Amino acid sequence: MSKDLDLTKLQVLKFAQSQTHAHGREPLERFARLMLEQAHALEGQNASLELEPSKERPVPEQAWVDWRLEGFFDPLDPNVPTAVDAKAGFKLEVHAAIKMTCQRCLGVCLQRLDVNRTFRFVRDEQIALAMDDASEDEFLVLSSAFDALELIEDELIMALPLVPLHAQCPVPLIQQVDHKSSLEIEFESKRPNPFEVLSVLKTKKQ
């Protein structure tokens, strides 16, 4: 079913009632907002630090987003009065990895993004907001052509780490002093020693 499934126009009710599953792989370039987040995350990278990728998580030649959808149609609560509200839904599993700037060493680090959530669909936004507080599942408004690709991108963006870090930085932090620019070195060489300035002031007072 994955080949025939259009993620941008998913017929949620039909997919849920069939209780089937679908899976696939999309190139990272297809997710424009996620690519923009990656670009922003690399802006603070120290260009003079060309770090080797982590051995435990090598940088892939081409970045992909792997997804899996599993439809279901069952009541969240046997006492739910309507035939649709909260019964139709799917489980979403997504795996991806993007490059970011390690906030410890300023080198490139690969951050893995994992999403595993359950979504249930209701008639309108008011019902969705009311039911969100009563369940760990996420509630969305049902539509005849639901954009699951946009949902996948939303979830990946929310999964981005606030402080990206290497599990273990490839280059010890002490080595970063060797990567100062010539302007920084020149400035530091001309900057007066504060203790020498203090000594001169004391001498003048005497």
C-alpha positions in Angstrom: 0.0 0.0 0.0 3.0 2.3 0.5 3.5 2.8 -3.2 -0.1 4.0 -3.8 -0.3 6.1 -0.7 -0.1 9.9 -1.1 1.0 11.3 2.2 -0.1 14.8 1.2 -3.7 13.7 0.6 -4.2 10.9 3.1 -7.8 9.6 3.4 -7.6 9.2 7.1 -11.0 7.6 7.7 -10.5 5.0 5.0 -6.9 4.3 6.1 -8.0 3.9 9.7 -10.9 1.7 9.0 -8.8 -0.6 6.9 -6.5 -1.0 9.9 -3.6 -1.5 7.6 -0.1 -0.1 7.7 2.2 1.7 5.3 5.9 2.6 5.4 8.4 4.5 3.2 11.4 6.7 2.9 11.5 10.3 1.8 14.6 12.4 1.1 15.3 15.0 3.7 15.4 17.7 1.0 11.6 17.2 0.6 11.1 18.8 4.1 11.9 22.5 3.4 11.3 23.7 7.0 13.4 21.0 8.5 16.2 21.8 6.0 15.9 25.4 7.1 16.3 24.4 10.8 19.4 22.4 9.8 20.8 25.5 8.0 20.2 27.7 11.1 21.7 25.1 13.4 24.9 25.1 11.4 25.3 28.9 11.4 27.3 28.9 14.7 29.7 26.2 13.5 33.4 27.1 13.7 34.5 26.8 10.1 38.1 26.3 11.1 37.2 23.1 13.0 36.8 20.3 10.4 35.8 17.5 12.7 35.6 13.9 11.8 32.1 12.4 12.1 31.4 10.3 15.2 32.3 6.7 14.7 29.2 5.6 16.6 26.9 7.5 14.2 28.5 8.1 10.8 27.1 10.8 8.6 25.1 9.2 5.7 25.9 10.0 2.1 22.3 11.1 1.6 19.9 12.0 4.4 16.5 10.3 4.6 13.4 10.3 6.6 11.9 6.9 7.4 8.3 6.7 8.3 5.7 4.1 9.2 1.9 4.6 9.6 -0.4 2.0 11.2 -4.2 2.7 11.0 -6.7 1.7 13.6 -10.4 2.2 14.3 -11.4 1.6 17.9 -12.9 3.7 20.7 -10.7 5.5 23.1 -13.5 5.0 25.5 -16.5 2.6 25.1 -18.8 5.4 26.1 -17.7 7.7 23.3 -21.1 8.7 21.8 -20.2 9.3 18.1 -19.1 6.9 15.4 -16.1 8.9 14.4 -14.8 11.0 17.3 -11.6 9.6 18.7 -12.1 6.2 17.0 -10.3 6.8 13.7 -6.5 7.3 13.9 -3.1 6.0 13.2 0.2 5.4 15.0 3.1 7.3 13.5 6.8 6.3 13.7 9.5 8.4 12.2 13.3 8.2 12.2 15.7 10.8 10.7 19.0 12.5 11.4 20.2 16.0 10.7 23.4 17.9 11.1 23.7 20.5 13.8 26.4 22.4 15.6 27.6 20.8 18.8 27.3 23.4 21.5 30.3 22.0 23.3 33.0 21.9 20.6 31.3 23.9 17.8 31.9 21.0 15.3 29.3 19.2 13.2 27.3 16.6 15.0 24.6 14.3 13.7 21.4 14.4 15.8 19.0 11.5 15.5 15.3 12.4 15.6 12.8 9.7 16.7 9.1 10.1 16.8 6.6 7.6 18.1 3.1 9.0 18.6 -0.6 8.1 18.3 -3.0 10.4 16.6 -6.8 10.3 16.8 -9.2 12.3 14.7 -12.3 14.2 15.6 -14.8 16.5 13.9 -13.6 19.9 14.9 -11.0 21.9 16.8 -13.1 22.4 19.9 -13.5 18.6 20.4 -9.8 18.2 19.8 -8.8 20.7 22.4 -11.3 19.2 25.0 -10.0 15.7 24.5 -6.3 16.6 24.5 -6.4 17.2 28.2 -7.9 13.8 28.9 -5.5 11.6 27.0 -1.8 11.1 26.1 -2.8 10.7 22.5 -2.8 13.7 20.1 -6.2 14.8 18.7 -6.5 16.3 15.2 -9.4 17.5 13.0 -10.5 15.0 10.5 -10.3 16.0 6.8 -10.8 14.1 3.5 -7.3 14.9 2.3 -5.0 15.1 5.4 -1.4 16.2 4.8 0.5 13.5 6.8 3.8 14.7 5.2 3.4 18.0 6.9 2.5 16.3 10.2 5.8 14.2 9.9 7.8 17.4 9.4 6.0 19.1 12.4 6.9 16.2 14.6 10.5 16.1 13.5 10.9 19.8 14.2 9.5 19.4 17.7 11.9 16.5 18.2 14.9 18.8 17.6 17.2 19.0 20.6 17.4 22.4 22.4 21.2 21.8 23.0 22.7 19.6 20.3 25.8 17.8 21.6 28.2 15.0 20.5 28.0 12.0 22.7 31.8 12.4 22.8 33.4 15.3 21.0 35.9 14.0 18.4 38.4 16.8 19.3 39.4 17.7 22.9 38.2 21.2 23.8 41.7 22.2 24.7 42.7 21.9 21.1 40.3 24.7 20.1 42.8 27.3 21.2 44.9 26.3 18.2 42.1 27.5 15.8 42.1 31.2 16.7 42.1 33.6 13.8 45.1 35.8 13.0 43.1 38.8 14.1 42.3 37.3 17.5 46.0 36.4 18.0 47.1 39.9 17.0 44.5 41.5 19.3 45.6 39.4 22.2 49.2 40.1 21.7 48.6 43.9 21.7 46.2 43.8 24.6 48.0 45.1 27.8 48.4 42.8 30.7 46.0 44.0 33.4 48.5 43.3 36.2 51.2 45.4 34.5 48.7 48.3 34.1 47.9 48.0 37.9 51.6 48.0 38.7 52.2 51.2 36.8 49.3 52.9 38.5 50.6 52.0 41.9 54.1 53.3 41.0 52.6 56.7 39.9 50.7 57.1 43.1 53.8 56.6 45.2 
